[in-house]
């Protein structure tokens, strides 16, 4: 980890660039693509050897300035465009957002820097646009999470679920919000009260209905979850259907072998059976349900499976 006092700035930048290079590895082109044309935010952790820190402290603001000076040059050759090229000084929050901390480590070999670059979601969202706010909330909550391929950012799954809800012919605001938020309680630190406060009780109840209790052992958890899905509202059934659909669409990129994918299909079909009767009983509220079943069955055919409504 470069010091922030006494040395030649050029040498410090070279040291930092080496740290960045070792972290990014062969993903530099991917980083460039992700950074181009977007406002960005950074999560940064500086890991500092406590013995050296005690002798002459390396200040967080100085290290952060050095990082902000190095990243644009390294990633996008200082092109002045939205993204890292617009970082001109630490703390310019009209352009980007930084979450930064330093932690002390016991050994010099543990020193280093960890950072995550993600899209900055601008705060200016209309107060009455609940769906846009739900999308922003979900992207923030799930940032740094990835799908099974370890490359696809998690929010792409949420976007696909919402897209599937719309394909069913549904425009209900609470359901579209719940589509964005359906994994927040299960996979992030979000709780019922936070969703209720931000988006209303109707959305919080739908999200809760499709959320597993991860405090339970797996066998008990799955048993209880199937019963919970069966008792849920038709709106929750639609969200779960679109989640199942999105996960099956995603299988080829998330699981390497046909056998692994087949195991996942069996699991998703158990969830479908739990909601099937509820979907049938509320078919008149779901305009394109039959068409969606056709699409799902086309996907399932490669696994020798099919679903039925009745």
N, C-alpha and C positions, 0 to 999 in steps of 0.2 A: 504494500500500500504506500503510495508516494507521500512524503512528508509535505507540510504546507509552510515550511519556514526554512530559510537559509540556502536552499539549493537553487540552481539555475532553473527558471520556469520551463525552458525547452526540455531539459532532462526530466522534469516532473511529468510533463505531458507525454514524453516517450514511455515512461514507466507506466503511466495510466493507460495509454493506448495498448501496451502489451497485456495489461490486465483485461481490458475490454476484448482484445483479440482472443485471448484464451477462453473467455466466457462464451463469446458468440460462436467461435469455432467456424464450422463450415456453413453457418446459417446467416452469413453476412448479407447475401442477396435477398434472403427472406426478410431480414430486418429492413433493408433498403426499401423493399416493396411495401412493407407495413407502414413505413414512416413517410412515404411520399404522398404529399397532398393532403395530409390529415393533421389536425391539431392533436398533440400528444401529451401524455402525462408520464411521469417516472415514479417508480418506487425504488428507492436506493437504500442499501445498507452497507455502511463502511465497517469492516471488521478490523480492529486495531489491536496490536499487541500491547497488553496493559503495562508491561515493564517500560517500553519505549514511550508510551503515552504519559506515564507518570513523570518521566524525565523532562519532557518538553511537549506539551499538549498540541495535538493537531486539531485545529478548530473545524467544526462542521461546516460553517459557512465558506471557509477557504477551500475545503475539499470539494464542496458542491460547485463553487465557481469554476474550479479546475475541471470538474466533470462536464459542466455545461459548455466549457470552452472546447473540450476535446471531442465530445460526441458528435456535434454537427459536422465537424471536419472529417471525422472518421467514417461516419455513416453516409452522409449525402454530399460530401465535398463542399460544404458550406453554401449550397444553393439556397438562395433566399426565397423560400416557398413555405407554405404551411407544413408543419412538421418540425423536426429537429433543427432545420435550417433557420427557424425563427427564434431559437433560443439565443438571446443576445446578452442576457444577464440573469443570474439566479433570482428567483422571486418575481419574475415578470408574469404575474398571474392573469393578466389580460390575454395572454397567449397560451399558457400551459400551466400545469399544476404539478408540484413535486411533493412527495412524501419521503422524508429523509430521516435516517437515524444512524447513530454509530453505536457499536457494541464492542466491548473489550473481550479479547480472547487470551487464553493462558499461554499459548505458544506462538512464536514468530511465524511458524509455518502455516498457521491458521489465518494469517492476515489476508485480506483481499477485499473485493467489492462484489456485491450482488445487486443487480438491477433488473427491473422489468419495465419494458416499454409497452404502453397500451394506449388505445385511442382515448383522448380527452373528450368527455361528454359535456358539451357546453351547458351551463346552468340556465340559459335563457330558453325555457320551455313554457309555453302558455299554461297558466294556472288551471285552465279548464280542459287541457288536453291530457286526460288521465292515461290514455294509452301510451303516448309519447313519454310521459313521466315514468310509467311502468317499465318501458324499454330501457330508459336511462338507469333507473334504479337497479334493474336486473343485471345490466352490463357492469355496473360498479360492483355489485355484490359478488358476481361470478368472475371478476377479473382475476387473472393469473390461474384460472382453471381451464383445462383443456379436455377435449373428447378422448376417446380411447386410443386414437392414433398419436396422441401427445403433440399434435401440431395444430389442430383445429381449435380455435378459441371457443369456449363453451357456449357463448351467446348465439353462435350459429344454430345450435340445436333449438334454442328458445325461439329464434326467428322462424325456424322451419315449423315448429308447433303452431305458432300464430298464423303462418301462411296456410297451414292445413285447416285451421279453424275457419279461415275465410273461404277456403275451397269447399267447405261444407255448406256455404251460403249463409254463414252466421256473422252478424255485425254487432252483436251485443257487446257493449263496452266492458262490462264486468268480466265477461268470458275472455275477451282479447287481452285484458290486463292480466287475468289469471294465467293465460297462456305464457306470457312473459315471465310471470312470477312463480310458476308451478314448482320449481325446484329450490326456491330460496330458503324455505324453512328446513328442507331436508338436507341441503348441501352447503348452506352458509350459516352465519351467526344470526340471521334474521328470525324473528319470532312473530306469532300471531298479532300481538299488539302493535308491532311496528307496521305491519302491512295494513292493519285496520286503521291506524292513525293516518297513513299516507294515502290509502286507496279505498277505504271503506270496508264495512263489515261483510258486504256481499262478496267482495274479492277475497278477503281473508278466509272466509268459510270455504270457498271453492278450493283455494290452495291447501288448506288444512286437510280437506277431504281426500286429496291425492298425495298426501305426504306420509311416508313410512316413519315409524317410530324406531330410529336407529339405536335407541337405548336397549332394545330387546335382542336376544340371540336370534340368529338368522331364521331358524325353523319357526320359532314363535312369531317373529316379525312378519314373515311371509303369510302365515296362517291368518294373523290378525289383519293384515293389510287386505287380503282378499275379502274378508268379511266387511271391512271398512268400505272398500270400493262398492260392494254390493248394496250397502245401505246409503250410499251417497246420492246427491241430487243429480238430476239429468244433466245439469250444467257441468258438474264435476265429471260425469261419465263422458261427455264430449271432450273435455280437456284430456282425460286419460286416453281416449281413443286416438286423439291427435298426437299424443306423446308416444303411444305404441307405434303408430304409423311412422312418425319421424325416426324412431329408433330402428325400425325395420329398414327404412330407407338408408339409414346410416351404417348398417351392418358391414357392407363390403369394405369400408374404409376403417372400421374400428376393430375388426376381428380377422386374423390372418387365415384361418382355415375354415373350410365348409363345416366341419364338425363343431367348431366353436360357435359359428353363426347359427347352426341348427339348435344348439343348446339354448341360445338366447331367444330364438323363435318360440321354442316350447314355453319359456318363461313368459314371454309377452302374450302368448295365446291364453295362458292361465288368467292373466289380468283381463284379457278381452272377455273371457267367459264370465268373469265376475260382473261385468258391466253390460253384457249383451242384452239381457231382458230389459234393463232400464232404457237402453237405446231403442229397443223395439217399441216399448210402451210410449215413448216420446218421439217417435219417428216423424210425426206431423210438425214438430218444432225444428227439425233438422233437414232443411230442403234437399240437400244433395247426398244424403246418406247412402243411397243405393249406388251412386256413381263412385263414391269413395270405397265402398266395399269391393267394387270391381277393380279399382286400382290396387287395393291391398291384396286381393287375391292374385293379381298379376305378379306382385312382388313375392308372395308366399309360394307361388307355384314352383319356384326353383328349389324350394325346400320340401316339396311334396305335401304342402299344407294348404288349407283353405279355411275361411271363416263363413259363417252363415248368420243371417239376422234372426230368422224365426227359430 
